[in-house]
Amino acid sequence: ANLDPAMEEAAENLGCHGFRRLRRITLPLIAPGLFAGCTIIFIWAFTELGVPLMFDYSRVTSVQIFGLLKDLSGNPLPYALVVVMLVASVLIYLTGKALFGRADFASSGRASTGRTLTEPTRVVGWSCTAAFAGVIFLAILPHLGVVLTSVASDWYGTLLPGGYTMDHFQEALGHPLTVSSIGNSLRYASFSTLFDIALGVAIAWVVVRTRIPGRQILDAMSMLPLAVPGLVLAFGYFSMTREKQPFDFLILGEDPVIILVIAYAVRRLPYVVRSAAAGYQQTSVSLEEAAQNLGCPPFKTLIKITLPLIAANLIAGSLLAFSFAMLEVSDSLILAEQGRHFPITKAIYSLVSALGHGPEIAAALGVWAMVFLATTIVGAGLILGQKLGALFRV
């Protein structure tokens, strides 16, 4: 969208058409953004834990690490695998910086001309539509499978269920494991969101409202959880809080509430920092200066003037932080070890292998989780409008 169309038009005028123009002009210009997206996809796929666990496929690094958690004291292999995972992620990032961080990929900085929209031929148009529809279908196919499983009363060896029922949704909200997991997730996510709000407001204020040396480093550090694999962070928390380790006091008896709240908060802190920073940038500092000139102390100015002005941004960022914390996978699977402490995602994983209607109840709980996540994302989007995507920028 930010590509200057004048470059493509100049190439067209000089006889560079079609695929050659795409290969020689367009692709080099969009290479940094394209590689950044590919990097995120690679890191998320390389460190994905939930999907291979659900398919009971153990020949991937993430599942190998998960399976070796109970043998940390006498086996250095899980530590080595985590280092390999982290080094691979860092190397991918540095490779992108080295290849696409050079100046010759930058645009000239001149004023951009208006883009001329061209009408594709019928064959090209229908081909693009078919490709897009195919990708969308593949993306929603797992969700359709979960929904059908949640309403299936009898499904074996057929394309569609042989019977349908809504009882699984009621059981999902009444099963002993799911009831406690919903309460646990609400507790963990609520405390982590409050922690994110307090820390995010402070970090964003330092970055936007001050000229303190090193504030850009603080801003970059607050965004690191988006780049560091969640499995690596979860493994680090787990290894540091084991018995006789430096931070074993964070486990209250056998209750991991403190370390889970910290893990959730760190993973979702960037959303609140970015939303608060956007709010500060949209709010004139003159309003705060006027309040202080009238004798209002800085902290009271923040509470009475600034926070009400950026409330919409904070609400949107907090909604995203809360909803994603409710459905966090890596931290939940690794740090919650006993059933009474399971959050929702760990309960779903346990129910899938349970006898009876365990998979159907797990699917119904997954549908409830999807509805909750969709509602919060739509709500945050309505509050922030087109600025919602800014929360995901590193």
C-alpha positions in Angstrom: 0.0 0.0 0.0 2.9 2.4 0.7 4.7 1.5 -2.6 5.1 4.6 -4.8 3.1 3.7 -8.0 5.3 6.2 -10.0 8.1 3.6 -10.0 5.9 0.9 -11.6 4.5 3.5 -14.1 8.1 4.5 -15.0 9.0 0.9 -15.6 5.9 0.4 -17.7 6.7 3.5 -19.8 10.2 2.1 -20.4 8.9 -1.2 -21.8 9.1 -3.3 -18.6 5.7 -5.1 -18.5 3.9 -7.9 -16.7 5.9 -10.5 -14.8 9.2 -8.8 -15.5 8.1 -5.6 -13.9 6.9 -7.6 -10.9 10.2 -9.4 -10.6 12.5 -6.4 -11.3 10.6 -3.5 -9.6 7.8 -4.5 -7.3 9.3 -7.5 -5.5 12.6 -5.8 -4.5 10.6 -2.8 -3.2 8.3 -4.9 -1.0 11.0 -7.4 0.0 11.5 -6.0 3.5 7.8 -6.3 4.4 7.5 -9.6 2.7 10.4 -11.1 4.5 9.2 -9.6 7.8 5.9 -11.5 7.4 7.7 -14.7 6.4 9.9 -14.4 9.5 6.8 -14.1 11.8 5.2 -17.1 10.1 8.5 -19.2 10.4 9.0 -18.4 14.1 5.3 -19.1 14.9 5.4 -22.4 13.0 8.8 -23.4 14.3 7.8 -22.9 17.9 4.1 -24.0 17.6 3.3 -26.4 20.5 -0.5 -26.8 20.5 -1.0 -28.2 17.0 1.5 -31.0 17.0 0.4 -32.0 20.5 -3.2 -32.3 19.4 -2.1 -34.5 16.5 0.1 -36.5 18.9 3.1 -35.8 16.6 6.3 -35.7 18.6 9.0 -35.3 16.0 9.1 -31.5 16.2 11.3 -29.4 18.4 8.5 -27.9 20.5 7.0 -31.2 21.5 10.4 -32.7 22.2 11.0 -29.8 24.7 7.5 -30.3 26.2 8.0 -34.0 26.7 11.4 -33.5 28.4 10.2 -31.0 31.0 9.9 -33.6 33.8 13.6 -34.5 33.3 15.2 -31.1 33.5 17.5 -31.8 36.5 19.4 -34.7 34.8 19.1 -34.0 31.1 20.6 -31.1 29.3 18.8 -31.9 26.0 15.8 -29.6 26.6 18.0 -26.7 27.4 20.0 -27.3 24.2 16.8 -27.6 22.1 15.5 -24.3 23.5 18.9 -22.6 22.7 18.6 -24.0 19.1 15.1 -22.6 18.8 16.1 -19.2 20.1 19.3 -19.0 17.9 17.3 -20.0 14.8 14.8 -17.3 15.4 17.5 -14.7 16.0 19.4 -15.8 12.9 16.3 -15.4 10.7 15.8 -11.9 12.1 19.4 -10.9 11.5 19.3 -12.4 8.0 16.4 -10.2 7.2 18.2 -7.1 8.6 21.4 -7.9 6.6 19.6 -8.6 3.3 16.8 -6.1 3.3 17.9 -3.4 5.7 20.1 -1.7 3.1 19.3 1.7 1.6 18.9 0.4 -1.9 15.5 -1.0 -1.0 14.2 2.3 0.2 12.0 4.6 -1.9 13.2 8.0 -3.1 11.1 9.9 -0.6 9.5 12.0 -3.3 5.8 12.7 -3.3 3.8 9.7 -4.4 1.4 10.0 -7.3 -2.1 8.6 -7.2 -2.3 4.9 -8.0 -4.2 4.0 -11.2 -6.5 1.0 -10.7 -6.6 -1.4 -13.6 -9.5 -3.7 -14.4 -8.2 -7.3 -14.7 -9.4 -9.6 -17.4 -12.2 -12.0 -16.6 -9.8 -15.0 -16.4 -7.4 -13.2 -14.1 -10.2 -11.9 -11.9 -11.8 -15.2 -11.4 -8.4 -16.9 -10.9 -7.6 -14.4 -8.1 -11.0 -14.9 -6.6 -10.7 -18.7 -6.7 -7.2 -18.6 -5.1 -8.5 -16.2 -2.4 -11.5 -18.4 -1.7 -9.3 -21.5 -1.5 -7.0 -19.9 1.1 -10.0 -18.7 3.1 -11.5 -22.1 3.0 -8.3 -23.8 4.2 -8.1 -21.2 7.0 -11.6 -21.7 8.3 -11.6 -25.5 7.8 -10.2 -26.3 11.3 -12.8 -23.9 12.9 -15.6 -25.7 11.0 -14.3 -29.0 12.2 -14.3 -27.8 15.8 -17.9 -26.4 15.4 -19.1 -29.7 13.9 -17.5 -31.8 16.6 -19.0 -29.7 19.3 -22.6 -30.3 18.0 -22.1 -34.0 16.9 -23.9 -36.7 18.8 -22.7 -39.5 16.5 -19.8 -39.0 14.1 -17.7 -41.9 12.8 -16.6 -42.8 9.3 -18.8 -40.2 7.6 -18.2 -36.8 6.1 -20.7 -35.1 8.3 -22.0 -36.0 11.8 -24.8 -38.6 11.9 -26.6 -36.7 14.6 -26.6 -33.3 16.2 -27.0 -32.0 19.8 -26.4 -28.9 21.8 -25.8 -30.7 25.1 -22.0 -30.4 24.7 -22.1 -26.7 25.1 -24.0 -27.0 28.4 -21.5 -29.7 29.5 -18.6 -27.5 28.6 -19.8 -24.9 31.1 -20.7 -27.6 33.8 -17.8 -30.1 33.6 -15.7 -29.9 36.8 -12.5 -29.4 34.9 -13.9 -26.7 32.6 -15.6 -24.8 35.4 -12.3 -24.5 37.4 -10.3 -23.7 34.2 -12.6 -20.9 33.3 -12.3 -19.4 36.8 -8.5 -19.8 36.7 -8.2 -18.2 33.2 -10.4 -15.2 34.3 -8.2 -14.8 37.4 -4.8 -15.1 35.6 -5.9 -12.9 32.7 -7.4 -10.2 34.9 -4.4 -9.8 37.1 -2.0 -9.9 34.1 -4.1 -7.2 32.3 -4.0 -4.9 35.3 -0.2 -5.4 35.4 0.0 -4.6 31.7 -2.1 -1.4 32.1 0.1 -0.1 35.0 3.4 -1.0 33.3 2.2 -0.1 29.7 1.0 3.4 30.7 4.3 4.1 32.5 6.5 2.8 29.6 4.5 4.7 27.0 4.7 7.9 29.0 8.5 7.6 29.3 8.8 6.9 25.5 6.4 9.6 24.3 6.4 12.3 26.9 10.1 12.4 28.0 13.5 12.9 26.4 15.3 10.5 28.7 18.3 8.9 27.1 17.7 5.3 26.3 13.9 5.6 26.0 14.0 4.0 22.5 15.8 1.0 24.0 13.0 0.7 26.6 10.5 0.9 23.8 12.3 -1.9 21.9 12.6 -4.0 25.0 8.8 -3.7 25.6 8.2 -5.1 22.1 10.5 -8.0 22.4 7.8 -10.5 23.6 6.3 -10.3 20.1 9.6 -11.4 18.6 10.8 -14.0 21.1 9.0 -17.4 20.8 6.4 -18.0 23.5 7.7 -21.5 24.1 11.2 -20.1 24.9 9.8 -17.7 27.5 7.6 -20.3 29.0 10.5 -22.8 29.3 12.7 -20.1 30.9 10.0 -19.4 33.5 9.6 -23.1 34.2 13.3 -23.8 34.6 13.8 -20.7 36.9 10.9 -21.6 39.3 11.7 -25.3 39.9 12.5 -26.4 43.4 15.9 -25.1 44.6 16.1 -22.6 41.7 16.6 -18.8 42.2 12.9 -18.0 41.7 11.2 -21.0 43.2 9.5 -18.7 45.7 7.2 -17.6 42.9 5.4 -21.0 43.2 3.1 -20.7 46.2 3.1 -24.3 47.4 2.0 -25.9 44.2 0.0 -22.9 42.9 1.6 -21.3 39.8 -0.7 -18.2 39.8 2.2 -15.7 40.3 4.4 -17.0 37.5 1.4 -17.5 35.2 0.3 -13.9 35.7 3.8 -12.7 35.1 4.1 -14.9 31.9 0.8 -13.7 30.6 1.6 -10.1 31.3 5.0 -10.1 29.6 3.6 -11.8 26.5 0.8 -9.3 26.1 2.5 -6.1 27.3 3.3 -4.8 23.7 -0.4 -4.4 23.0 -1.0 -2.1 25.9 2.3 -0.2 25.4 1.4 0.5 21.7 -2.2 1.5 22.4 -1.1 3.8 25.3 1.7 5.3 23.1 -0.8 6.0 20.4 -3.1 7.7 22.9 -0.3 9.9 24.2 0.7 10.9 20.6 -2.9 11.9 19.8 -3.3 14.0 23.0 -1.7 17.4 23.1 0.8 17.8 25.9 -0.4 21.4 26.3 -3.4 20.1 28.3 -1.1 18.4 30.8 1.1 21.5 31.0 -1.9 23.7 31.6 -3.0 21.5 34.5 0.4 21.6 36.0 0.6 25.4 35.6 -2.6 25.6 37.7 -0.9 23.6 40.5 -2.0 20.1 39.7 0.8 17.6 40.6 2.2 15.4 37.8 0.6 12.2 39.1 -2.7 13.8 39.7 -2.5 15.3 36.1 -2.0 11.8 34.8 -5.0 10.5 36.7 -7.4 13.4 36.1 -6.4 14.6 32.7 -4.3 12.2 30.6 -5.8 8.8 31.4 -9.4 10.0 30.6 -8.1 11.3 27.3 -6.4 8.0 26.3 -9.1 5.8 27.9 -10.4 4.5 24.5 -6.9 3.4 23.5 -6.3 1.7 26.9 -9.6 -0.1 26.8 -8.9 -1.5 23.3 -5.4 -2.6 24.2 -6.6 -4.1 27.5 -9.3 -6.0 25.7 -6.8 -7.6 23.4 -4.3 -8.3 26.2 -7.1 -9.9 28.3 -8.6 -12.0 25.5 -5.2 -13.3 24.3 -4.1 -14.1 27.9 -7.3 -16.0 28.4 -6.4 -18.3 25.5 -2.6 -18.4 25.9 -1.2 -21.8 24.8 2.5 -22.2 25.5 2.6 -20.7 29.0 -0.5 -22.6 30.0 0.6 -26.0 28.8 4.1 -25.7 30.4 3.5 -23.8 33.6 0.2 -25.3 34.8 0.9 -28.9 36.0 -2.1 -29.8 38.2 -5.7 -30.0 37.2 -7.0 -27.6 39.7 -4.7 -24.9 38.3 -5.4 -25.6 34.6 -6.4 -22.6 32.5 -8.8 -23.0 29.6 -6.3 -24.1 27.0 -4.7 -26.8 29.2 -8.2 -28.0 30.0 -9.0 -28.4 26.3 -5.8 -30.3 25.8 -6.7 -32.7 28.7 -10.3 -33.2 27.6 -9.3 -34.2 24.0 -7.8 -37.4 25.4 -10.5 -38.0 28.0 -12.8 -41.0 27.6 -16.5 -40.6 26.7 -17.5 -37.2 25.3 -14.2 -35.6 26.2 -13.3 -34.5 22.6 -16.8 -33.1 22.1 -16.7 -31.2 25.3 -13.3 -29.8 24.4 -14.6 -28.7 21.0 -17.6 -27.0 22.7 -15.3 -25.2 25.0 -13.1 -24.2 22.0 -16.2 -22.7 20.3 -17.0 -20.7 23.4 -13.3 -19.5 23.4 -13.6 -18.6 19.7 -16.8 -16.6 20.3 -15.1 -14.8 23.2 -12.0 -13.9 21.2 -14.0 -12.7 18.2 -16.1 -10.5 20.4 -13.2 -8.9 22.1 -11.3 -8.3 18.8 -14.4 -6.8 17.2 -15.0 -4.6 20.3 -11.4 -3.4 20.2 -11.7 -2.7 16.5 -14.9 -0.6 17.0 -13.1 1.4 19.7 -9.9 2.0 17.8 -11.3 1.8 14.3 -8.6 1.5 11.6 -5.8 1.9 14.2 -6.3 -1.6 15.5 -3.5 -3.0 13.3 -1.0 -0.6 14.9 -1.1 -2.7 18.1 0.6 -5.6 16.2 3.5 -3.7 14.8 6.9 -4.5 16.2 
